[in-house]
Amino acid sequence: MTSPAQTLSPADPGTHAKAGPGLMIAALGVVFGDIGTSPLYAFKETLNPDHGVAFSPDAVLGLLSLIFWGLMFVVTLKYVVFVLRADHDGEGGILALQALARNAVAGTGARPWVWKAIGALGLVGAAMFYGDSLITPAISVLSAVEGLEVEAHALKPFVIPITLLILVGLFAVQRQGTGVVGKVFGPVMLLWFLVIGLAGLWQVLQQPQVLAALNPRRAAGFLLTHHAQSLAVLGAVFLAFTGGEALYADMGHFGARPIRLAWMFLALPGLALNYFGQGALVLANPAAVDNPFFRMFPGWSVLPMVVLAAMATVIASQAVISGAFSLTAQAMRMGYLPRMRVVQTSGEAIGQIYVPSVNWLLMAGVLALVLGFRSSSALSAAYGIAVAVTMVTTTLLAGVVAFKLWHWNRVAVVVGVLAFAAVDLGFVVANSLKIHEGGWLTLAVAAFALLIFTTWAKGRRLGLAAAAAQQVPLEPFVESLALSMPHRVHGTAVFLNPDIDAVPHALLHNLKHNQVLHEQVILLRVEARDTPRVDARQRIEARFMGHGIWAMTARHGFMERANVPEFIRILAYQQTLAIESMSTSYFVSRATLGDRTLPGMNPVRRALFAWMQRNAGRASDYFGIPGNSLVELGQRT
C-alpha cells in the first residue's frame, strides 16, 4: 500500500500550493523555455510552400486557428488541466507517470500484459525524450541566430559559426550547475513573453481582421479545404506545441499551481498574441513570410531581439539538457541504465545534477545536427515525431491513473483518452511524413536508447538470477561462525549485496583470501523504490544476526541519491552502534558475466551488455563512497 503522499488526490495542487509571483516567474525560466521559443520557427514553417498550400488570407487564418486551438486543447486542456493532476509525490515526467500507473494497477488483479504494457509505454516515452533533447538545442539556437539575416544578409555565413559557439559555451558551463544562471532565467523569459506579446498586439491592432482565426470553424474549414495537404501542414503546426511535455516533466521543481498560473496569465497570452501578430503581418505584407517573427520588429530593434532570442533559446536548451540529466539519473535508479558519474551541483536542490557522459554525448550530437542540417527549416523536418509519440504515451498512462487510482467514471475516462489520443495520433501520423527528411534521426536515437534500456534491464535480471544460483544462505553461514570463528580485526566492514538473505560474494572472497572478519559487519542491500522519495521511517530496516553481523536494507526513491555512508550513519544512530568513518571499509563485487549466464539474449545484445558492464561508473561515485574506503573484488559468473 502506498502512503498518502504517493497517492495525491487529482484535485491536490501538489507540494507547492502557495504560488507567489516569484515562483511563477521562476517557473517561466525552466518550464516554458521550449514552447516559449516556438514562435521563432513554427508559424513560418506552416506557411512553407513545400506543403502545397497556396498563400491566401483564408489559408493564413486557417493555420492561425489550428495553432490557437491546438494550444488550447493539447497544452491547456490536456496538460495544464488534466495531466498536471498526476502528481507522484510532487514529481512529474514520463517515468514518474509510469511508476504512478504501476502503483495504480498493483494489487488490482490486472493481467501480466497490463503491467508489461505500462512499463513499455514509460520506456518508449523516455527513449523519445532523448531524441527531443538533441533537436531542441539545435533548432532553437539556430532559429534565433538566423534573425541576423533579416537586416544584414551579408551576415549569413556567420550564422552557423555563431550557433556552434553558443552551443559549445552552453554545454561547457553545465558542470557549474544551473543554480547561479537560473536566477536570471525567470526574468529573461518574463521579458521575452512581454516583448513578443506586445509586438504581436501591435500588429493585431493594425490588422484586426486576423482575430477571425479565433473561430474554430476556420481550423476545420482549412482541413476540409486542404485535406490532401492537411497532414503535411499538421506536422508544421505541431511545432507550436513542442515543449508542452515540459510542463509536466518539470512539475517537481515548482508544483502544479505555479505552472498553471504562469501558463494562463503569462505564457499563453504572450504566445497567442505573437502568433496572431505574425498572421496579421503576413496578411498586410505577404513578403514577410520568409521570417515573420523578426520582421514584426522595426530595423533598429532586430539586433537586440536576436540577442534576447538567443538568451531565450539557451534557456529552452538548458531546460531540455537538465531534463536529460534528471531522466538519466531516474533511469539508473530504476535499473534501466548502468551506473554513471552524477555530480550534485547544488547543496539545496537535489534535482540540480550534472552527468558528464550524457552532457558530452548530447553536445556532439547537437553540433553534428547543426553542421548537417544547417538551417532551422531543415531541422524542423527532424523535429516533432519524438515529442508526438511521447504525448501519446502520456495520454495512455494518464488514462490508467485516472481510472485505477483516482477512480474516475469509466465512460468519462475512455472518452477523454480517445479524444486526446486521436489528436496525438493525428500528429504522430503527420510527423511520420517527415521521417525520410530527417525524422528518422530522432527515431534512431530513441530506438538506440530503448535498446540500451531493455538490454541493461534484462542483462541485469539474468545476471542477478545467475548469481543467486551460486549464493550461500546467510543464516546457516552465521551459525557456522560459532564453530569456526575466523580472526577478527578492528573496524567496520560494509558489504553491498542485492540479496539480503545471502552471503555477499565479496565477503566469501575476503574470508578465503584474507582469512579475517571485521568486528562489525554490515550486509547492505540498497533498494530503489518505485516512488520519487521514501519516507524517513521506511528508509532503514535492519536485523541483528549475531557475532557482530547486521543485515540491513536501505531504501531510496528515484529522485533521491543512494548515499551509502549516510545510510550507515542512520543505522549507527538508530542502533547506537560505534561506527567510525575512518575505520569503515566498503566492499563490493564487480561481476563479469559469461555468455552462459545470458541465455535469453542474442549475441549483439550480449556484447552490448558486456560493454556497458565494463564501462559502468565506479560504485564509489554512484553510492557516494569515499574512494579511499572502497574495496572492489572481481567475480565471474
KELO-787201 format. One line per 3 residues: number of its first residue (from 1); their letters; for each residue z negated, y negated, x negated of C-alpha. Coordinates in nm, 2 decimals. Example, Ala and Ser with C-alpha at 12.3 -4.5 7.8 and 13.67 -1.06 7.14 Angstrom:
# KELO-787201
1) as) -0.78/0.45/-1.23 ~ -0.71/0.11/-1.37
This chain:
# KELO-787201
1) mts) 0.00/0.00/0.00 ~ 0.09/-0.34/-0.13 ~ -0.16/-0.63/-0.14
4) paq) -0.12/-0.93/0.10 ~ 0.01/-1.14/-0.19 ~ 0.30/-0.90/-0.22
7) tls) 0.39/-0.90/0.15 ~ 0.41/-1.26/0.24 ~ 0.50/-1.35/0.59
10) pad) 0.85/-1.47/0.64 ~ 0.71/-1.80/0.76 ~ 0.50/-1.84/0.45
13) pgt) 0.62/-2.13/0.24 ~ 0.52/-1.95/-0.08 ~ 0.27/-2.02/-0.35
16) hak) 0.38/-2.39/-0.39 ~ 0.30/-2.51/-0.04 ~ 0.24/-2.87/-0.14
19) agp) 0.58/-3.00/-0.23 ~ 0.54/-3.36/-0.35 ~ 0.82/-3.58/-0.47
22) glm) 0.76/-3.48/-0.84 ~ 0.81/-3.11/-0.76 ~ 1.12/-3.18/-0.56
25) iaa) 1.27/-3.38/-0.85 ~ 1.17/-3.11/-1.10 ~ 1.35/-2.85/-0.87
28) lgv) 1.66/-3.07/-0.89 ~ 1.67/-3.03/-1.26 ~ 1.66/-2.65/-1.26
31) vfg) 1.78/-2.51/-0.93 ~ 2.07/-2.74/-0.84 ~ 2.25/-2.79/-1.17
34) dig) 2.52/-2.53/-1.10 ~ 2.60/-2.61/-0.74 ~ 2.55/-2.98/-0.81
37) tsp) 2.83/-3.00/-1.06 ~ 3.08/-2.81/-0.84 ~ 3.25/-3.13/-0.72
40) lya) 3.39/-3.17/-1.07 ~ 3.64/-2.90/-1.00 ~ 3.60/-2.74/-0.66
43) fke) 3.79/-2.98/-0.43 ~ 4.06/-3.03/-0.70 ~ 4.13/-2.66/-0.70
46) tln) 4.15/-2.63/-0.32 ~ 4.45/-2.88/-0.35 ~ 4.62/-2.68/-0.62
49) pdh) 4.99/-2.64/-0.52 ~ 4.99/-2.29/-0.66 ~ 4.81/-2.18/-0.34
52) gva) 5.13/-2.26/-0.15 ~ 4.98/-2.52/0.08 ~ 5.18/-2.84/0.11
55) fsp) 4.99/-3.16/0.08 ~ 4.92/-3.33/0.41 ~ 4.64/-3.52/0.58
58) dav) 4.58/-3.22/0.81 ~ 4.55/-2.99/0.51 ~ 4.30/-3.22/0.33
61) lgl) 4.09/-3.25/0.65 ~ 4.10/-2.87/0.70 ~ 3.99/-2.80/0.34
64) lsl) 3.71/-3.05/0.36 ~ 3.59/-2.89/0.68 ~ 3.59/-2.55/0.52
67) ifw) 3.38/-2.68/0.23 ~ 3.14/-2.86/0.45 ~ 3.08/-2.58/0.70
70) glm) 3.06/-2.33/0.41 ~ 2.78/-2.53/0.26 ~ 2.60/-2.54/0.60
73) fvv) 2.65/-2.16/0.67 ~ 2.63/-1.99/0.33 ~ 2.39/-2.22/0.14
76) tlk) 2.18/-2.39/0.41 ~ 2.15/-2.13/0.68 ~ 2.17/-1.81/0.47
79) yvv) 1.98/-1.91/0.15 ~ 1.77/-2.21/0.24 ~ 1.66/-2.10/0.59
82) fvl) 1.65/-1.72/0.56 ~ 1.67/-1.57/0.21 ~ 1.41/-1.81/0.06
85) rad) 1.16/-1.64/0.30 ~ 1.19/-1.32/0.09 ~ 0.90/-1.43/-0.13
88) hdg) 0.79/-1.14/-0.36 ~ 0.46/-1.26/-0.49 ~ 0.61/-1.60/-0.54
91) egg) 0.92/-1.47/-0.72 ~ 1.29/-1.46/-0.62 ~ 1.61/-1.33/-0.76
94) ila) 1.81/-1.01/-0.71 ~ 1.57/-0.78/-0.90 ~ 1.27/-0.92/-0.72
97) lqa) 1.45/-0.87/-0.39 ~ 1.54/-0.51/-0.49 ~ 1.17/-0.45/-0.56
100) lar) 1.07/-0.60/-0.23 ~ 1.32/-0.39/-0.04 ~ 1.20/-0.08/-0.21
103) nav) 0.84/-0.16/-0.12 ~ 0.96/-0.21/0.24 ~ 1.11/0.14/0.27
106) agt) 0.83/0.31/0.07 ~ 0.63/0.54/0.29 ~ 0.86/0.50/0.59
109) gar) 1.02/0.84/0.56 ~ 1.35/0.69/0.46 ~ 1.61/0.93/0.32
112) pwv) 1.66/0.95/-0.06 ~ 2.00/0.79/-0.04 ~ 1.85/0.48/0.11
115) wka) 1.62/0.44/-0.19 ~ 1.91/0.50/-0.43 ~ 2.13/0.26/-0.24
118) iga) 1.87/-0.02/-0.27 ~ 1.84/0.05/-0.64 ~ 2.22/0.04/-0.69
121) lgl) 2.26/-0.29/-0.49 ~ 2.00/-0.45/-0.71 ~ 2.16/-0.33/-1.03
124) vga) 2.51/-0.44/-0.92 ~ 2.38/-0.78/-0.83 ~ 2.20/-0.82/-1.17
127) amf) 2.51/-0.70/-1.36 ~ 2.73/-0.95/-1.18 ~ 2.49/-1.23/-1.28
130) ygd) 2.57/-1.17/-1.65 ~ 2.94/-1.23/-1.57 ~ 2.85/-1.55/-1.40
133) sli) 2.63/-1.65/-1.70 ~ 2.94/-1.65/-1.92 ~ 3.17/-1.85/-1.69
136) tpa) 2.93/-2.13/-1.57 ~ 2.86/-2.30/-1.90 ~ 3.23/-2.28/-2.00
139) isv) 3.38/-2.42/-1.68 ~ 3.10/-2.68/-1.61 ~ 3.11/-2.84/-1.96
142) lsa) 3.48/-2.82/-1.99 ~ 3.54/-2.98/-1.65 ~ 3.31/-3.27/-1.74
145) veg) 3.48/-3.34/-2.08 ~ 3.82/-3.33/-1.91 ~ 3.73/-3.66/-1.75
148) lev) 3.82/-3.83/-2.08 ~ 4.19/-3.76/-1.99 ~ 4.17/-3.98/-1.68
151) eah) 4.16/-4.32/-1.86 ~ 4.27/-4.21/-2.21 ~ 4.53/-3.93/-2.20
154) alk) 4.55/-3.96/-2.58 ~ 4.20/-3.80/-2.60 ~ 4.33/-3.47/-2.45
157) pfv) 4.35/-3.30/-2.79 ~ 3.98/-3.37/-2.84 ~ 3.86/-3.21/-2.51
160) ipi) 3.83/-2.86/-2.65 ~ 3.65/-2.96/-2.98 ~ 3.41/-3.18/-2.79
163) tll) 3.34/-2.90/-2.54 ~ 3.28/-2.65/-2.82 ~ 3.05/-2.89/-3.00
166) ilv) 2.84/-2.95/-2.68 ~ 2.81/-2.57/-2.61 ~ 2.71/-2.48/-2.97
169) glf) 2.44/-2.75/-2.96 ~ 2.32/-2.62/-2.62 ~ 2.28/-2.26/-2.74
172) avq) 2.13/-2.38/-3.08 ~ 1.84/-2.56/-2.91 ~ 1.75/-2.26/-2.69
175) rqg) 1.49/-2.14/-2.95 ~ 1.30/-2.46/-2.89 ~ 1.24/-2.38/-2.52
178) tgv) 1.31/-2.59/-2.22 ~ 0.97/-2.74/-2.18 ~ 1.04/-3.08/-2.35
181) vgk) 1.40/-3.10/-2.24 ~ 1.31/-3.00/-1.89 ~ 1.11/-3.32/-1.84
184) vfg) 1.44/-3.52/-1.83 ~ 1.63/-3.26/-1.63 ~ 1.50/-3.37/-1.29
187) pvm) 1.56/-3.75/-1.33 ~ 1.91/-3.69/-1.46 ~ 2.00/-3.47/-1.17
190) llw) 1.84/-3.72/-0.93 ~ 2.06/-3.99/-1.08 ~ 2.36/-3.76/-1.06
193) flv) 2.33/-3.69/-0.69 ~ 2.26/-4.05/-0.61 ~ 2.57/-4.17/-0.81
196) igl) 2.81/-3.91/-0.67 ~ 2.68/-3.96/-0.32 ~ 2.72/-4.34/-0.34
199) agl) 3.07/-4.31/-0.49 ~ 3.17/-4.08/-0.21 ~ 3.02/-4.30/0.06
202) wqv) 3.22/-4.60/-0.07 ~ 3.54/-4.40/-0.04 ~ 3.45/-4.28/0.31
205) lqq) 3.39/-4.64/0.42 ~ 3.74/-4.72/0.31 ~ 3.89/-4.42/0.49
208) pqv) 3.65/-4.33/0.78 ~ 3.91/-4.11/0.94 ~ 3.81/-3.85/0.68
211) laa) 3.50/-3.78/0.90 ~ 3.72/-3.59/1.13 ~ 3.66/-3.30/0.90
214) lnp) 3.31/-3.27/1.04 ~ 3.47/-3.10/1.34 ~ 3.47/-2.72/1.26
217) rra) 3.79/-2.68/1.46 ~ 3.96/-2.84/1.16 ~ 3.85/-2.55/0.94
220) agf) 3.96/-2.29/1.20 ~ 4.29/-2.47/1.25 ~ 4.36/-2.47/0.88
223) llt) 4.30/-2.10/0.85 ~ 4.52/-2.03/1.16 ~ 4.80/-2.26/1.04
226) hha) 4.80/-2.13/0.68 ~ 4.70/-1.77/0.74 ~ 4.93/-1.65/0.47
229) qsl) 4.77/-1.87/0.21 ~ 4.42/-1.86/0.35 ~ 4.28/-1.60/0.11
232) avl) 4.40/-1.79/-0.20 ~ 4.26/-2.11/-0.06 ~ 3.92/-1.95/0.02
235) gav) 3.89/-1.84/-0.34 ~ 3.91/-2.20/-0.44 ~ 3.68/-2.32/-0.15
238) fla) 3.42/-2.07/-0.27 ~ 3.38/-2.27/-0.60 ~ 3.18/-2.52/-0.39
241) ftg) 2.91/-2.26/-0.32 ~ 2.87/-2.10/-0.66 ~ 2.52/-2.18/-0.77
244) gea) 2.38/-2.11/-0.42 ~ 2.22/-1.79/-0.56 ~ 2.02/-2.00/-0.80
247) lya) 1.82/-2.15/-0.51 ~ 1.67/-1.81/-0.46 ~ 1.67/-1.69/-0.82
250) dmg) 1.46/-1.99/-0.93 ~ 1.21/-1.98/-0.64 ~ 0.94/-1.86/-0.87
253) hfg) 0.94/-2.18/-1.07 ~ 0.88/-2.42/-0.77 ~ 0.83/-2.23/-0.45
256) arp) 1.05/-2.23/-0.14 ~ 0.93/-2.56/0.02 ~ 1.02/-2.80/-0.27
259) irl) 1.37/-2.63/-0.29 ~ 1.43/-2.66/0.08 ~ 1.33/-3.03/0.08
262) awm) 1.53/-3.11/-0.23 ~ 1.83/-2.95/-0.08 ~ 1.81/-3.11/0.26
265) fla) 1.73/-3.46/0.15 ~ 1.89/-3.50/-0.19 ~ 2.14/-3.23/-0.30
268) lpg) 2.32/-3.16/0.03 ~ 2.37/-3.53/0.13 ~ 2.50/-3.61/-0.22
271) lal) 2.74/-3.31/-0.23 ~ 2.87/-3.37/0.12 ~ 2.93/-3.74/0.07
274) nyf) 3.11/-3.67/-0.26 ~ 3.34/-3.41/-0.12 ~ 3.43/-3.64/0.17
277) gqg) 3.48/-3.92/-0.07 ~ 3.72/-3.72/-0.27 ~ 3.90/-3.63/0.05
280) alv) 3.92/-4.00/0.15 ~ 4.06/-4.09/-0.19 ~ 4.34/-3.85/-0.18
283) lan) 4.42/-3.95/0.18 ~ 4.47/-4.30/0.06 ~ 4.62/-4.21/-0.28
286) paa) 4.78/-3.86/-0.30 ~ 4.84/-3.92/-0.67 ~ 4.47/-3.89/-0.73
289) vdn) 4.49/-3.52/-0.66 ~ 4.51/-3.44/-1.03 ~ 4.14/-3.53/-1.07
292) pff) 3.99/-3.68/-0.75 ~ 3.63/-3.67/-0.88 ~ 3.68/-3.91/-1.18
295) rmf) 3.94/-4.12/-1.00 ~ 3.68/-4.22/-0.74 ~ 3.53/-4.44/-1.01
298) pgw) 3.67/-4.77/-1.15 ~ 3.81/-4.76/-1.50 ~ 3.51/-4.92/-1.67
301) svl) 3.27/-4.65/-1.53 ~ 3.48/-4.34/-1.62 ~ 3.33/-4.30/-1.97
304) pmv) 2.97/-4.34/-1.85 ~ 3.04/-4.09/-1.58 ~ 3.19/-3.84/-1.83
307) vla) 2.86/-3.88/-2.03 ~ 2.65/-3.83/-1.71 ~ 2.87/-3.54/-1.60
310) ama) 2.83/-3.38/-1.94 ~ 2.45/-3.41/-1.91 ~ 2.46/-3.26/-1.56
313) tvi) 2.68/-2.97/-1.67 ~ 2.45/-2.90/-1.97 ~ 2.16/-2.88/-1.72
316) asq) 2.37/-2.65/-1.50 ~ 2.44/-2.43/-1.80 ~ 2.08/-2.43/-1.91
319) avi) 1.97/-2.30/-1.57 ~ 2.21/-2.01/-1.60 ~ 2.11/-1.93/-1.96
322) sga) 1.74/-1.94/-1.87 ~ 1.82/-1.71/-1.58 ~ 1.99/-1.46/-1.81
325) fsl) 1.68/-1.46/-2.03 ~ 1.45/-1.40/-1.73 ~ 1.68/-1.13/-1.59
328) taq) 1.68/-0.95/-1.92 ~ 1.30/-0.96/-1.95 ~ 1.27/-0.83/-1.60
331) amr) 1.52/-0.55/-1.66 ~ 1.34/-0.45/-1.98 ~ 1.01/-0.42/-1.80
334) mgy) 1.16/-0.23/-1.51 ~ 1.31/0.03/-1.76 ~ 1.68/-0.08/-1.73
337) lpr) 1.72/-0.22/-2.09 ~ 1.58/-0.12/-2.43 ~ 1.32/-0.34/-2.59
340) mrv) 1.44/-0.67/-2.73 ~ 1.27/-0.95/-2.91 ~ 1.13/-1.20/-2.65
343) vqt) 0.99/-1.53/-2.77 ~ 0.75/-1.72/-2.54 ~ 0.84/-2.09/-2.57
346) sge) 0.56/-2.23/-2.36 ~ 0.19/-2.16/-2.36 ~ 0.16/-2.27/-1.99
349) aig) 0.47/-2.13/-1.81 ~ 0.54/-1.76/-1.86 ~ 0.89/-1.80/-1.73
352) qiy) 0.99/-2.01/-2.03 ~ 1.12/-1.75/-2.27 ~ 1.39/-1.71/-2.53
355) vps) 1.58/-1.38/-2.60 ~ 1.77/-1.44/-2.93 ~ 2.01/-1.15/-2.89
358) vnw) 2.11/-1.25/-2.54 ~ 2.15/-1.61/-2.65 ~ 2.39/-1.55/-2.93
361) llm) 2.59/-1.29/-2.73 ~ 2.63/-1.55/-2.45 ~ 2.73/-1.82/-2.69
364) agv) 3.00/-1.60/-2.85 ~ 3.13/-1.51/-2.50 ~ 3.13/-1.87/-2.37
367) lal) 3.31/-2.01/-2.68 ~ 3.57/-1.74/-2.66 ~ 3.63/-1.83/-2.29
370) vlg) 3.68/-2.19/-2.37 ~ 3.92/-2.11/-2.65 ~ 4.11/-1.85/-2.44
373) frs) 4.15/-2.04/-2.11 ~ 4.15/-2.40/-2.25 ~ 4.11/-2.57/-1.91
376) ssa) 3.88/-2.57/-1.61 ~ 4.17/-2.49/-1.38 ~ 4.25/-2.18/-1.57
379) lsa) 3.88/-2.08/-1.59 ~ 3.85/-2.12/-1.21 ~ 4.06/-1.81/-1.18
382) ayg) 3.79/-1.61/-1.35 ~ 3.51/-1.77/-1.15 ~ 3.38/-1.66/-0.82
385) iav) 3.42/-1.28/-0.79 ~ 3.09/-1.20/-0.96 ~ 2.90/-1.46/-0.75
388) avt) 3.06/-1.33/-0.43 ~ 2.96/-0.97/-0.50 ~ 2.60/-1.09/-0.58
391) mvt) 2.59/-1.27/-0.25 ~ 2.69/-0.95/-0.06 ~ 2.41/-0.75/-0.23
394) ttl) 2.16/-1.03/-0.15 ~ 2.26/-1.02/0.22 ~ 2.22/-0.64/0.24
397) lag) 1.89/-0.63/0.06 ~ 1.75/-0.92/0.26 ~ 1.85/-0.73/0.58
400) vva) 1.64/-0.44/0.47 ~ 1.34/-0.67/0.40 ~ 1.38/-0.84/0.74
403) fkl) 1.39/-0.52/0.93 ~ 1.15/-0.29/0.74 ~ 0.90/-0.54/0.60
406) whw) 0.90/-0.83/0.85 ~ 0.97/-0.61/1.15 ~ 1.23/-0.84/1.30
409) nrv) 1.43/-0.73/1.60 ~ 1.68/-0.47/1.51 ~ 1.96/-0.63/1.70
412) avv) 1.90/-0.97/1.55 ~ 1.89/-0.83/1.20 ~ 2.21/-0.64/1.25
415) vgv) 2.39/-0.93/1.40 ~ 2.27/-1.17/1.12 ~ 2.36/-0.93/0.84
418) laf) 2.70/-0.86/0.99 ~ 2.77/-1.23/1.02 ~ 2.67/-1.32/0.67
421) aav) 2.82/-1.01/0.52 ~ 3.15/-1.08/0.69 ~ 3.17/-1.42/0.53
424) dlg) 3.05/-1.29/0.20 ~ 3.31/-1.01/0.20 ~ 3.58/-1.25/0.30
427) fvv) 3.50/-1.45/-0.02 ~ 3.50/-1.12/-0.22 ~ 3.85/-1.04/-0.09
430) ans) 3.97/-1.40/-0.15 ~ 3.84/-1.39/-0.51 ~ 3.98/-1.05/-0.57
433) lki) 4.33/-1.21/-0.56 ~ 4.24/-1.38/-0.88 ~ 4.14/-1.07/-1.07
436) heg) 4.47/-1.04/-1.26 ~ 4.45/-1.41/-1.35 ~ 4.10/-1.39/-1.51
439) gwl) 3.86/-1.24/-1.26 ~ 3.89/-0.91/-1.44 ~ 3.68/-1.06/-1.72
442) tla) 3.36/-1.12/-1.52 ~ 3.41/-0.77/-1.36 ~ 3.45/-0.62/-1.70
445) vaa) 3.13/-0.79/-1.82 ~ 2.94/-0.68/-1.51 ~ 3.07/-0.32/-1.54
448) fal) 2.95/-0.31/-1.90 ~ 2.61/-0.44/-1.81 ~ 2.59/-0.18/-1.53
451) lif) 2.68/0.09/-1.78 ~ 2.41/-0.03/-2.01 ~ 2.15/-0.04/-1.72
454) ttw) 2.23/0.31/-1.59 ~ 2.27/0.47/-1.94 ~ 1.94/0.34/-2.06
457) akg) 1.75/0.43/-1.74 ~ 1.90/0.78/-1.73 ~ 1.86/0.85/-2.10
460) rrl) 1.50/0.73/-2.10 ~ 1.43/0.95/-1.80 ~ 1.58/1.26/-1.96
463) gla) 1.40/1.18/-2.29 ~ 1.07/1.15/-2.12 ~ 1.13/1.48/-1.94
466) aaa) 1.22/1.65/-2.27 ~ 0.91/1.50/-2.44 ~ 0.69/1.61/-2.15
469) aqq) 0.80/1.97/-2.20 ~ 0.66/1.97/-2.55 ~ 0.33/1.78/-2.48
472) vpl) -0.02/1.92/-2.52 ~ -0.26/1.87/-2.22 ~ -0.53/1.62/-2.30
475) epf) -0.84/1.77/-2.16 ~ -0.82/2.11/-2.34 ~ -0.74/1.92/-2.66
478) ves) -1.05/1.70/-2.63 ~ -1.26/2.01/-2.55 ~ -1.13/2.18/-2.87
481) lal) -1.26/1.90/-3.09 ~ -1.61/2.02/-3.03 ~ -1.52/2.35/-3.21
484) smp) -1.34/2.19/-3.50 ~ -1.40/1.82/-3.54 ~ -1.18/1.65/-3.79
487) hrv) -1.31/1.39/-4.04 ~ -1.39/1.06/-3.85 ~ -1.30/0.73/-4.01
490) hgt) -1.42/0.38/-3.92 ~ -1.23/0.17/-3.68 ~ -1.04/0.20/-3.35
493) avf) -0.70/0.37/-3.31 ~ -0.48/0.29/-3.01 ~ -0.21/0.54/-2.93
496) lnp) 0.06/0.44/-2.69 ~ 0.19/0.72/-2.47 ~ 0.38/0.73/-2.14
499) did) 0.17/1.02/-2.01 ~ -0.20/0.96/-1.99 ~ -0.27/1.33/-1.93
502) avp) -0.11/1.45/-2.25 ~ -0.19/1.41/-2.62 ~ 0.04/1.15/-2.79
505) hal) 0.27/1.29/-3.05 ~ 0.16/1.02/-3.28 ~ -0.20/1.14/-3.26
508) lhn) -0.09/1.50/-3.33 ~ 0.12/1.39/-3.63 ~ -0.17/1.18/-3.76
511) lkh) -0.41/1.48/-3.74 ~ -0.15/1.71/-3.90 ~ -0.07/1.49/-4.20
514) nqv) -0.38/1.27/-4.25 ~ -0.64/1.51/-4.10 ~ -0.86/1.23/-3.98
517) lhe) -0.96/1.09/-3.64 ~ -1.09/0.73/-3.58 ~ -1.44/0.67/-3.45
520) qvi) -1.29/0.52/-3.13 ~ -0.96/0.65/-2.99 ~ -0.79/0.48/-2.70
523) llr) -0.49/0.66/-2.54 ~ -0.30/0.39/-2.37 ~ -0.03/0.41/-2.10
526) vea) 0.14/0.08/-2.03 ~ 0.28/0.09/-1.67 ~ 0.53/-0.16/-1.54
529) rdt) 0.48/-0.21/-1.17 ~ 0.75/-0.29/-0.91 ~ 0.59/-0.63/-0.84
532) prv) 0.60/-0.97/-1.02 ~ 0.23/-0.97/-1.11 ~ -0.06/-0.73/-1.10
535) dar) -0.40/-0.82/-0.95 ~ -0.66/-0.86/-1.23 ~ -0.88/-0.60/-1.05
538) qri) -0.60/-0.34/-1.08 ~ -0.48/-0.42/-1.43 ~ -0.70/-0.18/-1.63
541) ear) -0.81/0.17/-1.54 ~ -1.00/0.38/-1.80 ~ -1.20/0.71/-1.82
544) fmg) -1.41/0.83/-2.10 ~ -1.31/1.18/-2.22 ~ -1.59/1.23/-2.47
547) hgi) -1.60/1.23/-2.85 ~ -1.52/0.85/-2.86 ~ -1.19/0.90/-2.68
550) wam) -1.08/0.69/-2.39 ~ -0.78/0.75/-2.16 ~ -0.66/0.41/-2.03
553) tar) -0.38/0.28/-1.81 ~ -0.28/-0.09/-1.83 ~ -0.05/-0.23/-1.56
556) hgf) 0.17/-0.54/-1.56 ~ 0.43/-0.69/-1.33 ~ 0.79/-0.75/-1.42
559) mer) 0.72/-1.12/-1.46 ~ 0.43/-1.06/-1.70 ~ 0.43/-0.97/-2.07
562) anv) 0.29/-0.63/-2.18 ~ 0.03/-0.77/-2.43 ~ -0.14/-0.46/-2.56
565) pef) -0.41/-0.64/-2.77 ~ -0.51/-0.83/-2.46 ~ -0.53/-0.51/-2.26
568) iri) -0.77/-0.37/-2.53 ~ -0.98/-0.69/-2.52 ~ -1.02/-0.64/-2.14
571) lay) -1.12/-0.28/-2.19 ~ -1.38/-0.38/-2.45 ~ -1.52/-0.64/-2.22
574) qqt) -1.54/-0.41/-1.92 ~ -1.69/-0.12/-2.10 ~ -1.89/-0.32/-2.36
577) lai) -1.72/-0.15/-2.65 ~ -1.75/-0.28/-3.00 ~ -1.38/-0.32/-3.09
580) esm) -1.29/-0.55/-3.38 ~ -0.93/-0.66/-3.40 ~ -0.93/-0.64/-3.78
583) sts) -1.02/-0.27/-3.78 ~ -0.79/-0.17/-3.49 ~ -0.47/0.02/-3.56
586) yfv) -0.19/0.07/-3.31 ~ 0.01/0.40/-3.33 ~ 0.35/0.45/-3.16
589) sra) 0.61/0.73/-3.17 ~ 0.96/0.62/-3.24 ~ 1.16/0.90/-3.08
592) tlg) 1.51/1.01/-3.17 ~ 1.67/1.23/-2.92 ~ 1.92/1.51/-2.99
595) drt) 2.22/1.59/-2.78 ~ 2.04/1.89/-2.62 ~ 1.78/1.66/-2.46
598) lpg) 2.05/1.47/-2.27 ~ 2.23/1.74/-2.08 ~ 2.34/1.52/-1.78
601) mnp) 2.53/1.26/-1.99 ~ 2.88/1.27/-2.12 ~ 2.94/1.22/-2.50
604) vrr) 3.03/0.85/-2.46 ~ 2.71/0.77/-2.28 ~ 2.50/0.98/-2.52
607) alf) 2.65/0.79/-2.81 ~ 2.58/0.46/-2.63 ~ 2.22/0.56/-2.55
610) awm) 2.16/0.67/-2.92 ~ 2.30/0.33/-3.04 ~ 2.07/0.14/-2.80
613) qrn) 1.77/0.36/-2.91 ~ 1.84/0.29/-3.28 ~ 1.87/-0.08/-3.22
616) agr) 1.58/-0.13/-2.98 ~ 1.34/-0.40/-3.07 ~ 1.02/-0.33/-3.25
619) asd) 0.72/-0.22/-3.05 ~ 0.51/-0.49/-3.22 ~ 0.74/-0.76/-3.08
622) yfg) 0.76/-0.62/-2.73 ~ 0.39/-0.53/-2.69 ~ 0.25/-0.83/-2.88
625) ipg) 0.11/-0.60/-3.15 ~ 0.04/-0.77/-3.49 ~ 0.29/-0.63/-3.74
628) nsl) 0.02/-0.55/-4.00 ~ -0.17/-0.34/-3.74 ~ 0.12/-0.12/-3.63
631) vel) 0.19/0.24/-3.74 ~ 0.52/0.40/-3.63 ~ 0.56/0.77/-3.66
634) gqr) 0.90/0.93/-3.62 ~ 0.97/1.20/-3.36 ~ 1.28/1.40/-3.29
637) t) 1.31/1.59/-2.96
